[in-house]
């Protein structure tokens, strides 16, 4: 998932300028009740606009000259793209989100794009055990589609939902990506 926010503002000389900021993360399509559902994390796209504007307002270089920028408007677009077809960018919108669990369901604005999305099969929760091998997929530090491997280190059986602590290295950009077992199931 790439979230692009275009900030339009006025610099210290009175010139209108544009800034783009990109946030990225990953998502996973699963099949649930016979339908494809695209899952990601809420924090991938639900950024704090106030702190982002403060950060941009403090951005001091325009054409290599120091300047202050005052933001007047902003727009945001969210797209998903695919490793095998990077030119294919699908505009998506948030269908549902639960900020308490940091989960969101997103869907293409045009439903015909579902034909390009292949769903990952869900695994059996009862087969999750400490020591099982797992892999995480994501875009850490804007590097496309990195696979990291490790094991399940801990399973929280005392909370609902259950939490799984894993050993694969994760970085900003892995958020929302799937955690797969050895059989490639989510």
C-alpha positions in Angstrom: 0.0 0.0 0.0 1.3 3.4 -0.8 -0.4 6.5 0.7 0.5 9.7 -1.0 -0.4 13.0 0.6 0.0 16.1 -1.5 0.5 19.2 0.7 0.0 22.6 -1.0 1.3 25.6 0.8 2.8 29.1 0.5 6.5 29.6 1.1 8.0 32.7 2.7 8.2 34.5 -0.6 4.5 34.0 -1.2 4.9 31.4 -3.9 2.5 28.5 -3.9 4.4 25.2 -3.6 3.5 21.5 -3.5 5.1 18.8 -1.4 4.3 15.1 -1.6 4.9 12.7 1.2 4.6 8.9 0.9 3.9 6.4 3.6 4.0 2.7 2.7 3.1 -0.6 4.2 1.8 -4.0 3.0 -1.5 -5.8 2.8 -2.7 -9.3 2.3 -5.7 -10.6 0.4 -7.5 -13.6 2.0 -10.5 -15.6 1.1 -13.2 -15.4 3.7 -16.7 -16.9 3.3 -15.9 -17.3 -0.5 -15.0 -13.6 -0.9 -11.7 -11.9 -1.3 -10.9 -9.5 1.5 -7.9 -7.2 1.6 -6.5 -6.7 5.1 -3.9 -4.2 6.4 -3.2 -2.2 9.5 -5.0 1.0 10.3 -1.7 2.9 11.2 -0.5 2.3 7.6 -2.8 5.0 6.3 -4.4 6.6 9.4 -1.5 9.1 10.0 -1.8 12.0 12.3 -2.4 15.0 9.9 -1.6 17.5 12.7 1.9 16.2 13.3 2.4 15.7 9.6 1.4 19.3 8.9 3.7 20.5 11.7 6.6 18.5 10.1 5.9 19.9 6.7 5.4 23.5 8.0 8.9 23.2 9.5 10.4 22.0 6.1 12.8 24.7 5.4 14.3 24.2 1.9 12.7 25.2 -1.3 15.0 25.2 -4.4 17.9 24.9 -2.0 17.0 28.1 -0.2 15.8 28.3 3.4 12.1 29.1 3.6 9.1 28.6 5.8 6.0 26.9 4.4 2.4 27.4 5.5 0.1 24.6 4.5 -3.2 25.6 3.1 -4.7 22.3 1.7 -3.9 18.6 1.5 -5.3 15.7 -0.4 -4.6 12.0 0.1 -4.7 9.0 -2.2 -4.2 5.3 -1.4 -3.1 2.7 -3.9 -2.0 -0.9 -3.8 0.5 -2.3 -6.4 2.0 -5.6 -7.2 5.6 -6.9 -7.5 4.9 -8.6 -10.8 3.1 -5.6 -12.2 4.5 -2.4 -10.6 2.8 -0.2 -13.2 -0.6 -1.5 -12.1 -1.7 0.7 -9.3 -5.2 0.2 -7.9 -6.9 3.0 -6.1 -8.4 1.7 -2.9 -10.6 3.0 -0.1 -11.1 1.9 3.5 -14.2 -0.3 3.8 -14.0 -1.0 7.6 -11.4 -0.3 10.3 -11.0 -1.1 14.0 -8.4 1.2 15.5 -8.4 -0.8 18.8 -7.0 -3.9 17.0 -5.2 -1.9 14.3 -6.9 -3.8 11.5 -8.6 -2.5 8.3 -10.4 -3.9 5.3 -9.7 -2.0 2.1 -11.3 -2.5 -1.3 -10.6 -1.3 -4.8 -12.7 1.7 -5.9 -13.4 -0.3 -9.0 -14.5 -3.9 -8.1 -13.3 -5.3 -11.5 -9.7 -4.9 -10.1 -10.4 -8.0 -7.8 -9.5 -10.1 -10.8 -5.8 -9.1 -10.4 -5.8 -9.9 -6.7 -4.9 -13.5 -5.7 -6.0 -14.5 -2.2 -3.9 -16.3 0.3 -5.4 -19.3 2.0 -6.0 -19.1 5.7 -4.2 -21.7 7.9 -5.5 -23.6 10.8 -5.2 -21.7 14.1 -5.1 -24.9 16.1 -1.8 -25.9 14.3 0.1 -22.7 15.5 2.8 -23.8 17.9 6.0 -22.2 19.3 8.9 -23.0 17.0 6.8 -23.2 13.8 8.7 -21.6 10.9 7.1 -18.4 9.5 7.8 -15.7 7.0 6.8 -12.1 6.8 6.4 -10.1 3.6 6.6 -6.3 3.4 8.2 -3.1 2.1 10.6 -2.1 4.8 12.2 1.3 4.3 10.6 1.5 0.8 12.5 -1.7 -0.4 9.9 -3.6 -2.4 8.7 -7.1 -1.3 11.2 -8.3 1.2 10.7 -11.8 2.8 12.1 -12.4 6.2 12.1 -15.8 7.9 12.0 -16.9 11.5 10.0 -18.8 14.1 7.0 -18.4 16.3 8.6 -17.4 19.7 5.6 -17.0 21.9 1.8 -17.3 21.8 -0.4 -15.3 24.1 -3.2 -17.6 25.2 -4.5 -15.3 27.9 -5.8 -12.5 25.7 -8.4 -12.2 23.1 -7.4 -11.9 20.3 -4.4 -14.1 20.8 -1.0 -12.4 20.0 1.8 -14.2 18.3 5.4 -13.1 18.9 7.7 -14.0 16.0 11.4 -13.7 15.3 11.5 -12.5 11.6 13.0 -9.0 11.4 10.3 -6.4 10.9 10.7 -2.7 10.1 8.5 0.2 9.2 6.9 -0.8 5.9 6.1 -4.4 7.0 2.9 -3.2 8.7 -0.1 -4.8 7.3 1.8 -7.6 5.5 0.9 -11.2 5.9 2.6 -13.7 8.3 2.8 -17.0 6.4 3.5 -20.5 7.6 5.7 -23.0 5.7 2.8 -23.9 3.5 2.3 -20.3 2.4 -1.0 -20.0 4.4 -1.8 -16.9 6.3 
